[in-house]
Amino acid sequence: MAKRENNKSTFLKKLRHHVWVWGNAIARFLNRGMVIISRISQILMVITVIAALLCLVALVIRTGYDHTPVEIRQIHSMIRITQGIFIVNVLFNLVLNLRNTIRNTRLIKWIVDISVLLTLLPWIYPYPSDPWIPWLESLLYSNKFLYTVLACYSIVAICYAVFKLIGRRTNPSLLMSGSFLVFIIIGSFLLMLPKCTYGSISYIDSLFVSTSAVSITGLTPVDIPATFTPLGQIIIAILIQIGALGVMTFTSFFALFFSGSTSIYSQLMLKDMVYSKTLSSLIPTLLYILGFTIAVEAIGAVLVFLTIHGTLSITIGQEIAFSAFHSLSAFCNAGFSILPDGMANPMLMNGNTSVYWVTSLLIISGSIGFPMLVNIRDVIGLRLKSLRHRLFHRDTTYIKPVHIYNMNTKIVSVTFAILFLIGALGFFFLEFNNSLAGMSLWEKITQAVFNSATPRSAGFSSVNPAGFMPVTLLLVMFLMWVGGASQSTGGGVKVNTLAAIWLNLRAILTGAPKVTAFRRTVSIGSVRRANAVVAISILSYLIFSLLVVGFDPDLPVRDLLFETLSALFTVGSSLGVTDRLSDASEITLSIAMFLGRVGLISLLSGLMRHRHVPGVTYPSDNIIIN
């Protein structure tokens, strides 16, 4: 009996040992398998991004050029290859990497992935002779559906790959500048496509227009409606929208809203870029910014349509196109127009003046800055919360925040309002008997308001600036230099910078120990940055002005100085010399527009190595300043 028990015990020990050995072997196999699957997934991701780029290039070539049937079949074959890569990537992640796919994929990404799988239908099941739902069958079997799905999948894949770079602690200033540069170059080639222009256009002119659109400036050496076809105008509108909201806002929206796998570092960096207070409010803030932009541009398009309907002697389709483009251009402070002579068109000037008021409101809405819009949203939320608390919780005390409007909102509101009032009154009285002569009193008020709003960065021209009095021109140039608010679609050194400089000057003159505003202390870092922005704006303006005047000595110096100021601070107003600039001047001003959009301070701080702060404190001394 004892021997039998001993044998049983020995057998159980051996069994447990074998189970442990086999268990470890299976675990090692699974771990190695997961590592292999992870590696294959990474390789597939790289291949997918390359295929996405090729797919977009093929779609652009297919759309932008006229082709023979043989060329169309070749391009279609290339697109089919990228389609196969996308399908393999989706199936691999669904079959072998399901857990990570479920964790890192959100609703919209699921829709895009399923749509890619639906493109398999023509391969598996030929088009039926008697379809159940004819319109659905026609849609699923059409090339338009295939191209649209593949384009959407390509954009999502590329945006997600770009956003992954942020998680590798890429310098945010260089990443933002590089992304703008990439879109400028892409846009310059797209605008040269045969189907985008009515005739030929040089690459320098195309590069200039693309830079002007992405930097939301509005300067152009060519006539937009006479040079670019509706397809070219659509590309310009897309470049304007990307440039206004920022490339990183778009890519981050796709990456965060479509896929959830992002690093804490990338989310922290994006939180500062979109002025989100917490990580949990990051996506709502992104949705709010994009939603507000789309809503304002849509409302503006409707209002513009109502003001110009039946007054421009064009078709309803052209009126809708003009309204949508003009609303987008005004909110983004771009200054582009697809109407001959732009806002100076005689049918607008002699027609319904309401379009100028609508445009002014759109310009102001875009130039007050997204931080202020986010703060206003928070204030509205607090007001609603307070009202709900008073209605349903009367027995408890509601603790109201001390400062519901932050200092940035107050400074921007006050400074913006003062500058707008100075500009409107100054233009009204200075140009009353000059460029406004012959107009009714209401028309003069309208033009004064419009020409006070547009120099802030929009660049629209209803009255030719070349005819302004010298003192008016100086006032306009000052408003162009100031621009809009920080983190807005406006250009210039920003009203926040001007306010910080003025507050610092007031503190020095009154002998105050600190710079204060609205019972709050302005940080030393903000004042130092404002001084640096003003100093480098003057220095860069001097350098670019010397270059442009040197490249075009035959053109009037006044016109060139105005043109350079307009380009560097991304305004878009001109005295009429843009189409007479040499290629060297166009390239110089393209660089100026690019630097004005990305911010020279941000770019330099990204390029220069940060100095290590020493552990010792040096003795202080004074510089004689008198």
C-alpha positions, 0 to 999 in steps of 0.5 A: 500500500505504501509502495503504491502511494509512493509510486502515485506521488512520484507520478504526480511529481513527474506530471507536474514537472512535465506540465510546468516544462510544457507550460513554460515552453508554450509561454515562451512560444507565445511570447516569441510569437507576440514579439514576432507579431509586434515586429510584423505589425510595425513593418506593416505600418511602415509599408502602409504609410509608404503605400498611403503616400503612393496612393495619394500621389497616384490619385493626384496624378489621376485627377490633375492630368489628362490621360490616355486609356492605357495610362489610366489603367496603369494608374488604376493598377498602382492604386489597386496595389496600395489597396491590397496593402491596406487590406492586408494591414487591416486583416492582419491587425484584426486576426493576429493583433486583435487585442491591441486593435480593439484597445487602440481603435475608435469608432471612425477608424473602425468605419474606415477599416470596414470601408477598406474591407468593403472594397474587396467586394468586386474581387470576391463577388462580381457585379450582379446582373440583378442587384437587390439595391441598385444605387448601393450596388452602383456605389460599392462597385464604383471607382469613386467609392474606391478612391474616396475610401483609399484617400481617407485611409491614406490620410488617417494612416499618414496623420497617425504616423506623423503624430507618433513622431511627437511621442519620440520627443521631436522638437515641437517648433521644428516639427510645426515648421517642417509640417508647414514647409511640407504642405507649402511644397506639396501645394506648389506642385498641386497648383501646377497641375494642368487641371488646376490652371487655365494656362501655364504658371511658373513654379516661382509663382506657384510656390509664392501662391502656395506659401501665401495660402498656407501662411494665410497671407493673401499676396499673389502675383497672379489673378486668382480667378483668371489663373486657377480653375475651380479645382485649383481654387479648391486646393487653395482653400484647403491650403488656407484651412490647413494653414489657419488651424495648423497642420498639427491640429489636423494631424493630432485630431486624426490621430487622437480621434481615430486612434487612442494609442498616443504617448503622454508626452505627445498629449502634453505637447498638444495640450499646450498647442490647443490651450487645453487645461487638462489631458481629459479635455484634450479631445473635447477642446480639439472638437470645439476648435474644429467645430467652431471653425466649421460652424462660423465658416458655414454661417458666414457662407450663408450670410455672404450668399444672402448679401450677394445673391442676384447682385453679381450677375453670376449663376447660383452655383458660382454664388455658392462657391464664392460665398463658401470660399470668401467665408473661409478666406475671411475667417482664416484671415487669408485675404484671397478672393475668387471674384475679379477685383476682390472686395473692390469689385464695382458690383459689391461697392455699389451693391449691398454693403452688408457683405462688408459687415459680414466679412468684418465679423468673420475677420474678427472672429478668426483673429481674436484667438482660440485661447479666448474662444476656449475661455469663453466656452468655459465661462458659458459652461460655468454660467450654465452650471451656476444656473442649474445649481440655483434651480435644482440645489437651492439648499447648498452653496455654490462656490463660484471661481474667482476669475472666470475670465483669464487675464489673456481674454481680458487683455486681448478684448481691451487691446483689440477693441481699442486698436479697432476703434482707433483704426475705424475712427482714424480711417474715417476722418483721414480718408473722409474727403480722399478715398471715401469721397463721393460715398454716402455717410453709411458707406463711409462708416462701412468702409471705415469699419472694414478697413480697420478690420482687414489690415489686422491680417486679412488683407482684403482691399475694398479701396486701393491702398495706393491712394491713401494719404501718407498718414493713413498709410502709416496708420494701416502699417501700424495695424498690420504690424500689430496683427491679431491675437496670439494663437489665432488666424491673424498675423503680426506681432500680436495684440498680446505682445503690444499689451505686454510692452505697454504694461511694462512701459507703464510699470517703468514710468510709474515706478511699480515694482511689478507689471500688473494688469486686472489685479494680476501680475504679468510674468517676467517670462511673458514680458521678456518674450514680448520684448524679444518678439518686438526686437526681432520683428524690427530686425527681420523687417529691416533685413527683408526690406533691404533684400527686396529693395536691392533685388528690385531697385526700379520699383518704388521704395514705398511700395516695396516697404509696404509689400515686405511688411505685408508679407512678413506679418502675413497681411496680404495688402499690397500697393500693386507691385506684387505682379512686378516683383522679380523672382528673387524678390518673390522667393525672399517674400515667400521666406518672409511669409513662411517665417511670419506664419511659423514664428521666427522666435519659435523657429530660432528657439527650436534650432538653437541649443538651450543653455544649461543654467549654472548652479551659481548666481552671478553678481548683478550690475546695471547697463546705462540706459537713458 
